[in-house]
Amino acid sequence: MYSSDEIRKPRPEYRSLTLRILFASAVLAINLFIFSAAPARLYGASQENAVPVFGYEIVKTYPHDVNAFTQGLFVNNGMLYEGTGLNGRSTLRKVDLETGKVLKERKLENTYFGEGITTDGKRIIQITWRSRKGFVYDLNTFAPISEFSYPTEGWGIAYDGRNFIMSDGSATLYFLDPWKFKEIGRLEVYDDKGPVFRLNELEYIKGEIFANVWGKERVARIDPGTGRVTAWIDLRGLLSASDSKNKVDVLNGIAYDNEKGKFYVTGKLWPKLFEIKIVQRK
């Protein structure tokens, strides 16, 4: 028999059961909070999470060197800078935008396959494909300043005002220290369907990373804080049938004029470079 005081006290087995129920409820509440707070990571989810797709309007067309295997592109003080690829044909160029004329050129050694380029306002950084080596030049003279190495392939590179951002053809972007060029962070890029692979040429525009997807006629707009693709830009149809009558390769090359707010795109061996306006799809 139990005394009256013992009856009022919870029996040990009841206390244990109560604690287990409270613990399970707490775990369930935490899981519900996590999943409700981060729906973007639930790939292939509802229509509400689908990434919006934008189109374009051609504002102006410029001539482009059909021998330029375009790998990197940027605009600085109204001038176009271009990095080209292929072994034995890789260059760094300063180009007159209106005429397409090459004003200054530096050739890479034949062993290097040039890839993306960018600038921090004083220097030009150019990376290479499989050599795992990058080059730093003076912006005005193209004189070499230094070299650096990295452990991956090199595809595209951009500058966000603090660090360099590099792609290697995967779904990962690498943040590099601006002076030692060592990795200081990574960003995994994804959309509503999952990881986005083959990220290539990069441009940093108004707080977002823009990236060509190799082999696709579209550009991803990426949130640099989360890696989420916030929008796709569908660039199909830029080249006409007559533009493509000679050998052309894939879309590649994004440049943005921060002073004038102009957006440029081109491709490898393309005869034209386009100034476009990003618009809602009709």
C-alpha positions in Angstrom: 0.0 0.0 0.0 1.1 3.6 -0.7 0.7 6.5 1.8 -1.3 9.6 0.8 2.0 11.5 0.2 3.3 8.8 -2.1 0.0 8.8 -4.1 0.3 12.6 -4.7 3.9 12.2 -6.0 4.4 11.0 -9.6 5.6 7.4 -9.6 9.2 7.1 -11.2 7.9 5.2 -14.2 5.4 8.0 -14.9 8.0 10.7 -14.5 10.2 8.8 -17.1 7.4 8.5 -19.5 6.5 12.2 -19.2 10.1 13.2 -19.8 10.2 11.0 -23.0 7.0 12.6 -24.3 8.3 16.1 -23.6 11.6 15.3 -25.4 9.9 13.8 -28.4 7.6 16.9 -28.7 10.5 19.2 -28.5 12.4 17.3 -31.3 9.2 17.4 -33.5 8.8 21.1 -32.9 12.5 21.8 -33.8 12.2 19.8 -37.1 9.0 21.5 -38.0 10.7 24.9 -37.5 13.7 23.9 -39.6 11.7 22.7 -42.5 9.3 25.6 -42.5 12.2 28.1 -42.3 14.2 26.7 -45.2 11.8 25.5 -48.0 14.2 26.6 -50.7 16.3 23.5 -50.1 13.4 21.1 -50.8 14.4 20.5 -54.4 11.6 19.9 -57.0 9.0 21.3 -54.7 5.8 23.2 -55.4 5.2 25.7 -58.2 5.6 28.5 -55.7 9.3 27.7 -55.3 10.0 27.5 -59.1 12.7 29.8 -60.2 11.4 32.7 -62.4 12.7 32.8 -66.0 13.4 36.1 -67.8 14.0 36.9 -71.4 15.9 39.7 -73.2 15.7 42.4 -75.8 18.6 43.3 -78.0 19.5 47.0 -77.5 22.6 47.1 -79.8 24.9 44.8 -81.7 28.6 45.1 -82.0 31.2 43.3 -84.1 33.2 40.5 -82.4 36.3 38.7 -83.5 35.3 35.3 -84.9 38.7 33.9 -83.9 38.2 34.8 -80.3 37.4 31.8 -78.2 35.9 33.9 -75.5 36.4 32.8 -71.9 36.2 36.0 -69.9 34.8 39.4 -70.4 34.5 42.7 -68.4 34.1 46.4 -69.0 36.2 49.1 -67.4 36.0 52.8 -68.1 34.0 52.1 -71.3 36.6 49.7 -72.7 36.0 46.0 -73.2 38.5 43.5 -71.9 38.5 39.9 -73.1 40.3 36.7 -72.2 40.4 34.0 -74.9 41.2 30.3 -74.7 42.6 27.3 -76.6 46.2 26.2 -76.4 48.4 28.3 -78.6 45.6 30.9 -79.1 45.0 32.1 -75.5 45.2 35.9 -75.0 44.4 38.8 -72.8 42.9 41.7 -74.8 41.7 45.3 -74.6 39.1 45.9 -77.2 37.3 48.9 -78.7 33.7 48.1 -78.0 32.3 50.0 -81.0 34.5 48.5 -83.6 35.7 45.2 -82.1 39.3 46.3 -82.8 42.0 44.8 -80.5 43.9 47.8 -79.0 46.2 45.8 -76.7 47.0 42.1 -76.5 49.1 39.8 -74.4 49.6 36.2 -75.5 49.8 33.3 -73.1 52.4 30.6 -73.5 51.2 27.7 -75.7 51.0 25.4 -72.7 48.2 27.5 -71.2 44.5 27.4 -72.0 43.2 30.8 -70.9 39.9 31.0 -69.0 38.1 33.7 -67.1 39.3 37.3 -66.4 38.3 40.0 -64.0 39.6 43.2 -62.4 39.7 44.9 -59.0 40.2 48.3 -60.7 44.0 48.2 -60.7 44.9 44.6 -61.7 43.6 42.1 -64.1 43.4 38.5 -63.0 43.4 35.7 -65.6 43.0 32.0 -64.8 43.7 28.9 -66.8 41.8 25.7 -67.4 43.9 22.7 -66.3 47.2 24.2 -65.5 46.0 25.3 -62.0 47.7 28.6 -62.5 46.5 32.2 -62.5 48.2 35.4 -63.6 48.0 38.9 -62.3 48.7 41.9 -64.6 48.7 45.6 -64.4 45.3 46.9 -65.8 46.8 49.6 -67.9 50.0 48.1 -69.3 49.3 44.3 -69.1 52.7 44.0 -67.4 52.9 40.8 -65.3 52.8 41.3 -61.6 52.6 37.9 -60.1 51.3 34.3 -60.4 49.2 32.1 -58.1 48.0 28.5 -58.0 44.8 26.7 -57.1 43.8 23.0 -56.6 40.9 22.8 -59.1 40.3 23.5 -62.7 39.8 27.2 -63.5 36.7 28.3 -65.5 35.4 31.7 -64.6 36.3 34.5 -62.2 34.7 37.7 -60.9 35.3 40.3 -58.2 32.7 41.3 -55.6 34.5 44.3 -54.3 36.2 42.4 -51.5 37.2 38.9 -52.8 37.5 37.0 -56.0 35.0 34.4 -56.9 36.1 31.4 -59.0 34.2 28.6 -60.8 35.6 25.2 -61.8 32.8 23.7 -63.8 31.1 22.2 -60.8 28.2 23.5 -58.7 30.6 25.1 -56.3 32.0 28.7 -56.3 35.2 29.5 -54.5 35.9 32.7 -52.7 39.6 33.7 -52.9 41.6 36.2 -50.8 42.4 39.2 -53.0 46.1 39.2 -52.3 47.2 35.6 -51.5 44.5 34.0 -53.7 43.9 31.3 -51.1 40.4 29.9 -50.6 38.5 31.5 -47.8 35.0 30.2 -48.5 32.7 28.1 -50.7 29.2 28.5 -52.1 27.1 25.6 -53.3 24.8 26.8 -56.1 21.3 25.3 -56.5 17.9 25.9 -57.9 14.5 24.3 -57.3 15.6 21.1 -59.1 18.9 20.7 -57.2 22.6 21.6 -57.6 23.5 23.6 -60.7 26.6 22.2 -62.4 28.9 23.5 -65.1 29.0 27.1 -63.8 31.4 28.9 -66.1 32.0 32.6 -66.8 31.1 34.9 -63.9 30.2 38.5 -63.4 29.2 40.3 -60.1 26.4 42.7 -60.7 24.6 44.8 -58.1 25.1 42.3 -55.3 24.4 39.2 -57.3 26.6 36.6 -59.1 25.7 36.1 -62.8 27.0 32.8 -64.3 27.0 31.2 -67.7 26.1 27.5 -67.6 28.4 25.8 -70.0 26.6 24.3 -73.0 23.4 26.1 -72.2 22.0 29.3 -73.6 21.0 30.7 -70.2 22.5 32.7 -67.3 21.9 32.1 -63.6 21.4 34.9 -61.2 22.8 33.7 -57.9 22.3 34.9 -54.3 25.9 35.1 -52.9 24.7 34.6 -49.4 22.8 31.3 -49.9 23.8 30.0 -53.3 20.2 29.9 -54.4 19.5 30.7 -58.1 17.0 33.6 -57.9 16.3 33.8 -61.6 17.3 32.3 -65.0 17.9 34.5 -68.1 17.0 32.6 -71.2 19.3 33.8 -74.1 18.2 31.4 -76.8 18.0 32.9 -80.3 20.7 35.6 -79.9 22.5 34.4 -83.0 20.5 34.2 -86.3 20.9 31.5 -88.9 23.2 33.7 -90.9 25.3 34.5 -87.8 25.8 30.7 -87.3 26.7 29.8 -90.9 30.3 29.7 -90.0 31.6 27.7 -87.1 30.5 29.1 -83.7 30.7 27.6 -80.2 28.7 28.0 -77.1 27.4 31.2 -75.4 30.1 32.5 -73.0 31.0 35.9 -71.8 29.1 38.3 -69.5 30.1 41.9 -69.0 28.4 44.7 -67.2 29.2 48.5 -67.4 28.5 49.7 -63.8 28.7 53.3 -64.9 26.2 53.1 -67.7 24.2 50.1 -66.5 24.7 48.2 -69.7 24.7 44.4 -70.0 26.7 42.6 -72.7 26.9 39.0 -73.8 28.7 37.0 -76.5 30.1 33.6 -77.2 33.1 31.6 -78.3 33.9 32.3 -82.0 30.8 34.5 -82.3 30.7 37.2 -84.9 28.7 39.6 -82.7 28.6 40.9 -79.2 25.2 42.0 -77.9 24.0 44.7 -75.5 20.8 43.4 -74.1 18.1 44.4 -71.7 16.7 41.7 -69.3 12.9 41.6 -69.5 10.0 39.6 -68.2 9.0 36.8 -70.5 5.8 37.4 -72.5 
